[in-house]
């Protein structure tokens, strides 16, 4: 089973308070997925869809790209100054 299907299953179970307790452990065992990994995937999905506060994957990727560009610019500037 793909992680996408596991996430959808967990999100569905989390909607029912009577079934939510221990759902990551149960689903993880059933699908041979680490409960902690599944929990992280579900939390990130909730952030990405606006159901939970946090940094969206798309924002994190953009920040990483900007930091990389900044490092490159600083290194290029240092090279020019040192010559």
C-alpha positions in Angstrom: 0.0 0.0 0.0 1.3 3.5 -0.8 1.9 6.1 1.8 -0.9 8.2 0.2 -3.4 5.5 0.8 -2.2 5.0 4.4 -2.5 8.7 5.0 -6.0 8.8 3.6 -7.0 5.8 5.8 -5.5 7.5 8.9 -7.3 10.8 8.2 -10.6 8.9 7.8 -10.1 7.1 11.1 -9.1 10.3 12.9 -12.5 11.9 12.0 -14.2 9.4 14.3 -13.2 10.1 17.9 -14.2 6.6 19.0 -11.6 5.1 16.6 -8.9 7.8 16.7 -7.1 6.6 19.8 -4.2 4.4 18.8 -5.0 4.6 15.1 -1.4 5.2 14.0 -0.2 2.1 15.8 -3.1 -0.1 14.5 -2.8 1.2 10.9 1.0 1.0 11.1 0.9 -2.6 12.2 -1.7 -3.6 9.6 0.3 -2.0 6.7 3.8 -2.6 8.1 4.6 1.1 8.4 6.2 2.8 11.4 3.5 4.5 13.4 5.8 7.5 13.9 6.4 7.8 10.2 2.6 7.6 9.5 2.0 10.2 12.2 4.5 12.5 10.6 3.0 12.1 7.2 -0.5 12.8 8.4 0.6 15.9 10.3 2.4 17.2 7.3 -0.7 16.5 5.1 -2.8 18.4 7.7 -0.4 21.4 7.5 -0.3 21.3 3.7 -4.1 21.4 3.6 -4.5 24.1 6.2 -6.0 21.9 8.9 -3.0 22.4 11.2 -0.6 25.3 11.7 2.9 24.9 10.5 5.2 25.3 7.5 3.8 23.8 4.3 6.1 21.6 2.2 5.9 24.0 -0.7 7.0 26.9 1.6 9.8 24.8 3.1 11.1 24.0 -0.4 11.0 27.6 -1.4 12.9 28.6 1.8 15.5 26.0 1.2 16.0 27.3 -2.4 16.3 30.9 -1.2 18.9 29.9 1.5 20.8 28.0 -1.2 20.8 31.0 -3.5 21.9 33.3 -0.6 24.8 30.9 0.2 25.8 30.9 -3.4 25.7 34.7 -3.6 27.7 35.1 -0.4 30.3 32.6 -1.7 30.5 34.4 -5.0 30.9 37.8 -3.3 33.7 36.4 -1.1 35.5 35.0 -4.1 35.3 38.5 -5.8 36.6 40.3 -2.7 39.5 37.9 -2.1 40.9 38.2 -5.7 
